Amino acid sequence: MISLRGITKTFGPTAVLDGVTLDVTAGECVALLGANGAGKSTLLRIVATALRPTKGTLTLWNEDAVRAPERARGRLGFVAHGAHVWDDLTAIENLRVWRTLANRPSHADALMSALAIVELDGAAHERVRTFSAGMKRRLSLARWVDGGVDLLLLDEPFTGLDQRGKKWLTEFLLAFKARGGTALMATHDFSRSLDLADRLAILADGVIAADQPRAGVDTGELHALYRLHTGGAE
């Protein structure tokens, strides 16, 4: 489903990514780990076709997504690290704008159904400026919770969520995988990585420094593997 080959991204003289190669197969959840500034968000934005690589190839569903990004965009959902919501709109208005831009159904029943899944239907007509960080994060997830995408790209998805929110998101992602969905998730949450991921990939020095199955790895071993490849930076 995802094939990255030699992905390099430079900003001026600085190379954030320096030859990333990674494959993600259909139905997998891959946890992308790395220190702050390692380039995890940059890599996710490239896979989401929101940012062009300086060099390298990105293939999504056997299509060249660098040359023809529009073919992939309708099948993937990208939840960035920030909530990216409009504070002066209500929750349902935010969702209506997103759905309209994505050419997806935006009638009231569909919007309320999506908000109910993220437990925000009771706040549907409240302005988002009054929401907590966790509520804004759940609102940003409401774009994708009712199907329509095969691939989810998640940048620190558990940030800002309380324990109830983390439990809900874990259950949602497990159900998404069970339906055949694929996920690439950048995270600092090692316990959630072990709960959700089929594979663990560590990004360090601009490349994938380690890529291995999650099976058989416990929290202590994951921390040790992470320190080995990142010098202990977290």
MOJO-V735373 format. One record per residue. N is the residue number from 0. NEAR is the number of other ideal C-beta (glycine too) atoms within 12 Angstrom. D_FIRST is the distance of its C-alpha to the first C-alpha in Angstrom with 1 decimal. Layout:
# MOJO-V735373
n->(N/N)
near->(NEAR/NEAR)
d_first->(D_FIRST/D_FIRST)
This chain:
# MOJO-V735373
n->(0/1/2/3/4/5/6/7/8/9/10/11/12/13/14/15/16/17/18/19/20/21/22/23/24/25/26/27/28/29/30/31/32/33/34/35/36/37/38/39/40/41/42/43/44/45/46/47/48/49/50/51/52/53/54/55/56/57/58/59/60/61/62/63/64/65/66/67/68/69/70/71/72/73/74/75/76/77/78/79/80/81/82/83/84/85/86/87/88/89/90/91/92/93/94/95/96/97/98/99/100/101/102/103/104/105/106/107/108/109/110/111/112/113/114/115/116/117/118/119/120/121/122/123/124/125/126/127/128/129/130/131/132/133/134/135/136/137/138/139/140/141/142/143/144/145/146/147/148/149/150/151/152/153/154/155/156/157/158/159/160/161/162/163/164/165/166/167/168/169/170/171/172/173/174/175/176/177/178/179/180/181/182/183/184/185/186/187/188/189/190/191/192/193/194/195/196/197/198/199/200/201/202/203/204/205/206/207/208/209/210/211/212/213/214/215/216/217/218/219/220/221/222/223/224/225/226/227/228/229/230/231/232/233)
near->(33/42/26/36/21/22/38/28/32/21/15/8/7/15/22/30/40/27/27/42/26/37/23/38/19/23/19/31/41/43/43/45/45/39/24/17/19/33/38/40/35/35/43/44/29/36/49/32/30/24/27/22/34/24/21/30/25/43/27/36/24/14/23/20/34/28/16/16/26/16/19/32/27/20/29/38/37/38/46/28/28/17/31/21/33/22/19/13/23/25/40/33/25/40/44/28/23/33/26/17/14/21/12/25/20/23/15/18/15/25/34/25/23/37/36/22/27/38/28/36/23/14/27/30/21/24/21/33/17/17/27/19/21/27/33/35/36/42/46/40/44/41/39/36/34/27/22/25/32/28/39/42/43/46/36/32/44/37/30/25/33/18/12/16/28/25/17/26/41/30/21/34/36/20/21/33/26/14/20/18/33/34/49/46/47/41/44/29/27/28/19/35/38/28/25/36/38/29/32/40/41/41/42/32/23/30/28/34/30/28/28/23/18/28/12/11/25/16/18/13/19/34/23/17/29/34/21/17/28/26/15/13/19/21)
d_first->(0.0/3.8/6.7/10.1/13.2/16.7/16.2/19.8/21.3/25.1/27.4/30.7/31.6/29.3/26.0/23.8/20.8/21.8/19.2/16.2/13.7/10.9/7.7/6.0/5.1/5.5/9.0/9.5/11.6/12.1/15.5/16.2/19.9/22.4/25.8/26.7/26.1/23.6/21.1/18.7/19.2/19.0/15.6/14.3/16.1/14.5/10.9/12.6/14.2/17.5/18.5/18.4/18.2/21.4/19.9/16.7/13.5/10.3/7.7/5.4/4.8/7.1/9.5/11.5/11.3/14.5/16.5/15.4/14.2/15.7/13.3/10.5/13.2/14.2/11.0/10.9/13.8/15.3/18.3/20.1/22.7/25.5/25.9/26.3/28.6/31.8/34.7/37.2/35.3/35.2/32.1/31.9/32.6/29.7/27.4/28.9/28.3/24.6/24.2/26.3/24.4/21.1/22.9/22.5/25.5/28.0/31.0/32.8/31.8/28.1/28.7/31.0/28.7/25.9/28.6/29.9/26.7/26.9/30.6/31.8/33.4/36.7/36.2/34.7/37.6/38.2/37.7/34.8/37.2/38.7/35.5/34.9/31.9/30.3/30.9/29.3/26.2/26.1/26.7/23.8/21.6/23.3/21.3/18.2/20.0/20.8/17.4/16.0/12.6/9.4/8.5/11.5/12.5/15.9/18.6/21.3/21.0/24.1/26.4/29.4/28.9/31.8/31.6/31.3/28.5/26.6/27.2/26.0/22.7/22.1/22.8/20.7/17.5/18.4/18.8/15.5/13.8/16.3/15.3/11.7/10.5/8.2/10.2/10.9/14.7/17.4/20.6/24.1/24.6/24.5/25.6/22.8/20.3/21.8/22.0/18.4/16.2/14.9/14.7/16.9/16.3/19.5/19.7/23.2/25.0/22.1/19.8/17.9/21.1/19.9/16.8/17.8/17.4/19.2/21.3/24.8/24.7/27.3/28.1/30.7/28.5/25.7/28.4/29.7/26.4/25.9/29.5/29.2/26.5/27.6/31.3/31.5/30.5/29.1)
